[in-house]
């Protein structure tokens, strides 16, 4: 075989090997590119809810579970729902206490702590951010309490009331973060949103505003997040925020609803406006229009998109910097 012919054959072989293949196999899409493979299940396993959060030092335990907050020292344990906090003058004014007492009497609010928004430990001290809810299951107050595992006491210490409300929505959530040695949490305060940080010296939360009209917040790392806000002009703005420096960068603005596909980089924004569904790579600015009913998963070989969600009839594999279609799938003819 002559040199030019050999190069032509090698070129053809290389092109064939480098062409991705997309197929459906046993409820998962399989992407292959040479020796590389990525499996994309149509339905991910349901996340198991946390049933408890536990901290221990020697024979002392602090646990939040279905009983509330339980402190066990040796063989003795006591549980509490911290009912006294709902009407304590330590964090409420007299008018607020009267209002809450009336709502509790009318069974519109509960005195009992219902949920855990997050918990963290520094040294021997455990911090629990607890959530009180109304009769409809909506939070009306959150407060930070602490338990010192080095002290022989069954009584948690009330530290401060959260200004506004956090974004926690699970019975046992994990929204409390440590920035340095400070307990911090992203919170809404009326129409504003920002970072609430517990100051040990002042024994209260300090709220630092980041923006307004928050619709969603996605944690990218302990200090970085992606946000979507609704503006007064009825558009949506998406961007990144650094919770340490409290600096934000708007990345995209569009009409219609918006959400980020996941918490991986680069960020992909999914925009729904009228009958159009658009996906945009916020780093490159490239976008493409998708079907109105789609699901998607990111892989190291590209983004797999399919429609409809539960019973796919079509699927695509996209290169994401320019949204170039690399492979397509349709059911085989019977």
N, C-alpha and C positions, 0 to 999 in steps of 0.2 A: 504494500500500500504506500503510495507516494506521500510526501510530507503534507501538502495542502489537504489531501483527502483525509489523512489521519487527524489533522487539526479540526476539520469539519465534523468528523465523527465524535471527537472528544467534546467539541462544543455542543453538539446535539445531546450527547449523553449528560453533560453537566447541566444543561437546561432542563432535561427531563428529571434529573435528581432533585433540582432546586425548586420544582413546582410543588406547592403544598397540595395536600389532598384532604378533603373534608367529607366525613360520612357519619351516619347515625348507626350506633351499635348498642343494643340493649339499654335504651333510655339515656345514652350519653353520646355527645358528639366527640368524634376522635379526629384530631388534627395530626397529620404526619408531614414532616419535611425531612427527607433523607432518614437519618437515624434518630431524629428528634420526634417526640410524640407528646401530645397534650390531650388529656381527657376532660371533657366538660359535661358534667351531669345536668340533665334538663331541670331536675329538682334537687336542690341541696338538702341534706338532712336537716331536720328542724333542730334549732339550737335548744339545748336543754336548759331550762331556767335554773338559776342558782337557788338552792333551798336554804342555805345558811352561809354566813360569813363568820369565821372564828379566828381569835387571836389568843395566844397562850404565852405565859411565862411561868416556868416551874409548874406549880399546882393551881395557878390562877388562870381562869379563862374568861374572855368576854365574847359573847356570841349574839348575833342577831339572826333570828329565825321566826317560825310561826308563833312562838311564844312572846316575841318582842325582844327586848334586850335582857339577856341573862348573864349574870356574873356568878361564876362558881369558884369558890375557894376551898380547895380540898374536896370534901364530900358534901359541902353545903352549897346550895344554889338558890338564887332569888331572881325572879323575872319581873320586868316592869314594862308598861307601855307609856311611862312618863306623863301621866295625865295632868299632873300639876303644872307642867310647862305651858299648857294651852291657855292658862289664865294667870300666869305669874307676872307681877309688876316689875320683875327684873328685865323683861324685854317688851312689855306692853304698857301703854298708857292706860289711865283709868277709863277713858272713853272706849278704847279698844277692848278692854276686859269686859265692860258692860255689853258691848255689841256681841262679842264671842259668847258670853254667858247666855244671852238671849237666843242665839243661833243654836247653841248646844241644847238648850231647853226645848226648842222647836224641832230638835233632831235633824237640823240641817248641817251641823258640824259635829265632829267627834273630838272628844278630849284626848283620845288615845292616838299615839304615834302609829301610823299604819304601814309605812314603808321605809326602806333605807335607800337614800340617794347615792351614798358612797361611804367608804371607810378607809382610813389609812393609819399607819402606825409610825411614830417617831420615838425611838428609844423604847421606854417602857409604857408610853402613853398612846392609847388608841383613840382616834377621833371618829365619831359616827355622825354623819349628817342625816337626820331623821325627818320624815315627811308626814304632815298631818293632812287629812283629806276630808272633804265634805260628803254629804249623803250621795252625791252623784259620782264619787270617786275622784274628784278633781282636787289637786293640792291647794291648800289655803295658807300653809305656813311650813317653813323648814327651819330647823335649829340644829346647831352643832353642840354635841355633848362629848365629854371625854371620860375615859376610864384609865386610871393609872394601875397597871398590872403589878407594880411594886408595892402598892399600898393595900392593906387588908380592909377594904371597904366594899360594901355592896351598893353604894350610892354613886351613880354617875354624876358628873359635874356639868351643869349647864354653862356653856361658854358664850354663845351669841346667837341671835336670830339672823337668818340669811336675808339680806335686803333684796326683795323680789323673790323669784322662784327659779330653781334650776331647770334644766332640760330633762331631768330624770323622769322616766315614765314606767319603769318596771318595779315590781314589788321589792326586789333586791337589785339595785342598779350599781354602777361603778363610775359615777361622774366626778367624784372628788379626786383631785390630782394634787401632787406635790410639786411645787415650783420652788426650788431651793428647799427651805425648811418651812414653807408656808402652805397651809391648806388653801386650795383655790378651786373655784368652780365657775364655769360659764353660766350666766344667769340672765333672766329678763327682769327688768324693772319698769313696769308699765310698757310703753312702746320702745324703750331703750333696751339695749343688751350690752353686756360687757363681762368683765372678770371681777368676781367677788373674792377677796383675799382676806383670810383671817389674820389679824395682827395680834400676836401674842401679848405684846406690851400693852396695847390699848384694850384688849379683850373684846374686840368687835370686828365685824367685817368692814372692809373698805371696798366700795364699788367703783370701778373705773370703767367709764363708758367707752365702747368701741364703735357702736353704730345704732341704727334704729330699724324697726320693721323686720326683725329676724324671723325667717320662716324655717330654716334648717341649719344645723351645724354638724359638720362631720369632722371627727378627730382624725388628724393625719399622723400625729405623734403626740408626745406629752405636752409639747409647747406649741405645735402648729395645728391649725384647723382650717377647714374650708367652710365658708358661710354662703347662704343665699338670703337676700333681703328683698322685701317688696318696697318700691319707692312710692312717693306721693304722686308720681306720674303714671302709676299703674304698670310699671315695668318691673323686671327683676334684675338684681345685680348679684353676681357671684364673685367671690374672691378668696384670698388667703389672709390669715392673721397669725401673727407671732404673739403669743400670750405673755412672753417674757418682756419683750420691748414694747408691747401693746401697739405695734404698727400693723397696718392693714394695707392690702393692695387689691384694688378692684381689677378683675380679669375679664369680665364679660357682662354685658347688659343686653337684655332682649325682652321683647313682648311675650306674653304668655307665661305659663308656669315653667319652673326650672328646677332641676335637681342634679347633683353629681352622681355619676354611675356607681362609684365606689371610692375608697380612700387611698387609692394607689396613684402613683405619678407616671406620666403626666395626667392631670385631671381631665376627665371627659364630662362635659355638661350636656344633659339631655333636656331639650327645649320643646314644649308642646304649645303650639299656637294655631288655633282653629283646627283644620284637618291635617296640619303638618307636624311631623315629629322630626326634629333635627338633632344630630349629635355633633358637638364641636370639641376639638382638641384645643384647650384654652392656651396651651403653650405655643402651638403653631398657628392657631386661628383657622385651620382648615375645618370644614364641616361638610356633612352630607345629609341628605334626606332619607329617612327610613320609613317603613310601613308604620301605621298608627298603632298596631298591636305587636310589640316585639319584646323579646327578652335578650339578655346579653351577658357574656362572661369574658373577662380578660384572661389571656394566656400569654406565655412567652413567645408564641408564634403569631400573635395577632388577636384581634377582638372577634369572637364568634357571636353572631347575631342570628336569631331565628324567630319565626312567626308561624302560627300563633304560639303562645307560651307553652301550654300543656300538651298540645298535639301538633308538633311542627310539620309544616308543609313545604317550607323553604328555609334555607339557612345560607349564611355568607361568612366568609373569613376576610377581615379587613386588615390591611396595614394601616396603622393609626395616625402617622404623621401627616398623610395626605388623603386618607380614607380610600386608598386604592384597593379594589376587590381582588383578593388573591385566589379565592376558590369559592365555589357555590355547591349547594346540595339540594336535590329534590328527591322525593321518594321514587324508588325504582318501579317501573311498570310491572304489573303482575304477569 
